[in-house]
Structure formats: structure tokens, C-alpha cells
């Protein structure tokens, strides 16, 4: 992982992030995808679901 290989660059990349980490595809993105393909989403239409750890709230 580049966090260990390039600690200064990683620190600079996560500094503006609300959770002070970058996304993890398996932990952060996959659950949203699984929800969207499940039967639990039958009444959701035309939505944009941001999975960005709150980054868009900063802009």
C-alpha cells in the first residue's frame, strides 16, 4: 500500500478529507453497490449517491 511506501504524499492526499483516509473500494463502495442491486432499493429512482466520505460537503 502506498500509505507505507510514501507517507508524506499519503498525508497530503488525506489532509483535506473529512475522515482523514482515502476510500477503500471493498469497505466503502461495495456496500453501496450491494444495496443498489438488492430488493431493498425498489422505491429509489433517479438518485445520485455520493460515496466520497463527505468530500463534496467541503466544496
URPE-V308897 format. One record per helix or strand of 3 or more residues. SS is the DSSP state (H for helix, E for strand). FROM is the first residue (numbers start at 1). LEN is the number of residues. If there is no record, write none. Layout:
ss=SS from=FROM len=LEN
ss=SS from=FROM len=LEN
This chain:
ss=H from=2 len=4
ss=H from=7 len=9
ss=H from=25 len=12
ss=H from=39 len=3
ss=H from=55 len=4
